[in-house]
Amino acid sequence: MRILITGATKGIGRAIVDRFCPAAEVLHLVARQQADLEELALEVARPELKVHIHAVDLSVEHEVTALAERVVAMSNGLDVLVNNAGVYLPGQISSEPTSQLPYMMRLNVLSHYLLVRGLQPLLGRGAHVFHMASVASRKMFADKPSYSVTKHAQLALVDALRAEFRPLGIKVTTVMPGPTWSASWDGVDLPEDRLLAASDVAEQVWRAHDTPVNAVVEEVVIRPALGDLD
């Protein structure tokens, strides 16, 4: 299996790397920090696995397009693309810095748009594209309105991509997790089971991929059993 995963070194992205790695023959790991990528590449290395690392700021358009061009030039196809990279910044629309919403739009929406377009030549019939979204894709959270706006936009983008890719035999799945343990929650005094584990989200991504060739799980919504943190 030939796989590319963005936001690969932390949180859900790292958990997806761990879950898919045993089935991989070629693994493209994308994140911002070169040192983190080098460390991860060493941890997953095995003789029969080719690991390529790409240090890229996905909020910068020319870096995203250059990444796609580089992967196309060095590859003969992709079986799985996981668009996982994203960012959450708290604030209110009326008072947050005016740069905040455009920045989140570039990373949460436009990077997905550009990467799928750029990598489409590698996506043949049977390929599977995952977009890591959020329960905020369908629900407006009062304390994170701009983030919710970007996730709503991301969901609309993926719906459009799904309609275009369906006749080509390319599967598209949107994964919408609720609050999940990551560095963003460091220092929060909550019971461990109040948030999802990144590994549990990764397991659902794997299960959505592991379906018959003539079936597709189009959407996965996974929340803590006690619900969202409003």
N, C-alpha and C positions, 0 to 999 in steps of 0.2 A: 504494500500500500504506500502511495506517495502522498504526503500530507504537508500542508502549510498551516501554521498556527500563529496568529498575531497575539501580542500581549502574553507571550509564552512563559515568562519567567516568574510570574506572581499570580496568586489567587486562583481563580477559576481556570485561567489559561494554563498555569503550571499543572493543575490537576488534570486537565485534558491531555496535556503532553504525557503525563504518567499513565493515563488510561489507554491512550492510543499507541504509545510507543512500542509495546510488544508486537503489534501487528504491522509496524512500519518497516519499509525497506529504504525509503528516502524521507527525511524529515527536515523541513525548512522551519526554523525557529526565528520569529521576528519579535523584537522588543527594542526599547530605547537605549539601554545600557550595554555596551560591548562586554564589560566585565561579567555582568550577570549572565549573558548569553554564553560566554566561554565556560563559565562554571557549570551551567546547565548541560552544555554539550558534553562535558566530561562525565557528568553524572549519568547520562543516558547512553553513553557510548557502548557499542558492542561490535564485534567484527563484521557482522553482516548488515549493519545499519550505516547509511551515509547521512551525516548530519551537516546541514548548511546553516550558518547563523547570519543574520542580517540585522545590524543595528540601524534603526530607522525611526525618525520622528514622524509618526503617521498623521500628525496635525499639519504637516507641511506638504503641499500638493506635489511639488517636484520630487520630494523624497519618495512619496508613494508611487508615482509613475516610474521613477528610476528602479524601485524595488521590483515592480511588475516586469519591467523590461529585462532586468537581470535574471529573474527566475524563468521567464520565457526562454531566454537565450541558453540557459543551462539545463533545461528540462525537456522531457518528451511527453509530459502529461502530469496532471494532478488528479488524484482520486478523491481527496478530501481537502476542502478549504474551510478553516475555522476563523471567521472574522470575529475575534474576541476583544480586541483592543477597544477601550473606551475610557471615559472619565466622568466622575461626578464631582461637581463643585456646588456647595450650598449657597443659598442666597435668595433674595426676593427680586423680582423683575424691576420693581420701582427703585431699588437701592443698590443692587449689585453693580460691579464695574461693567461698563458697556462692552468690554472685550470678552466677557464671560460666556455669553450665549454663542457668539460666533466661534469661539474656541471649541466649545463642546460640539457645535454643529460640524466643525471640520473633522474632529476626531470620531465622534459617535455616528456620523452619517456620511460625510463626504469621503472619508478614507475607505469606507466599505464600498461606496459607489465606484471610486476610482480603482480599487484593487480588483473588484469583480470584473470590471470592464477590461482592465489590463491583463488579467489572467485568463480571460475567457478562451483564448486559443488553446489553453491546456486542458480545458474542461470538456471532456468527451461524454458520450452517452454512458450513464451509470455513475458519473461523478456526483459528489454530494457537497453542497455548500451550506455551512451553518453560520447563522448570524446570532451572536449573543446579545440579546436585548434585555428586557427587564419587565417586571410587573408594572413599572411606570410607563411602559408602552401603551397600556390600556387604562391606566389610572393616574389622575393628576394628584400629585402629592403637594400639599400646601407649603411644605418647607423646602421643596426642590422643584419649583415650577419650570425653570429653564431646562433643567435636566429632563423633566417629563416631556417638555416640548420636543427636545431632540430625540427622545426615545419613541414618541409618537411618529415623528418624521421617519425614523429608521424603520419602523414597522410598515409604514406606507411604501417605502423604498423596497423592502423585501417582498411585499405583496406583489409589486410590479415586476420584480425580477422573477418571482415564482411563475407568474403568468407567461413571461417570455421564455423561461428555461424549460417549462413543462413539455412543450413539443419537441425539444431537443433531447429529452431523456435525462436531464440534469435535475437531481433532487435538491430542493431548497427547504431548510428547516429553520424556524425561528425559535430560539430558546429564551424563555422569559423567567429568570429566577427572581425570587423574593430576596430579602436581605440575607447576605451570605458572609460568613467570617472571612475577613481579609485585613490587610494593614489599615484600612479605613476605620476599622472598629477597634483598633488597639486602645486599651485603657477603658473600654466601656464595661460597666459592671452589669453583665447579664448572664443568666444561666447558659451553659454551652448549647443546650438544645433549643434556645430561643431563636437562633439563626441557623441557616443551613450550613453544612460543611461543603467546601468547594469540591471535595471528592464525590459527594452525593450528586452534585450538579453534573460533574464530568461523567458519572455513571449513566445519567439520563441521556446525555449526548451520545454516548456509546450505544445505548439501547435504541435510540432513534436511528442511528446509522445501521445497526445490525437488524435490518428488515429485509423481506424478500425483494427481489429486483423490481417487481411490479407494484410495490407498495412504498409509500412515503409517509412519514410522520411530519406533518407540515408545521405544527406548533407544539411546543412543550412548555407548560406552565408549572413551575414547582415553587411552593411556598413552605415556610415553617408551618408545622401543624397548628400552631397558635395564631397564624395569620401574619400580616405585615406589621411593621413598626410604623405607625402613622405619626 
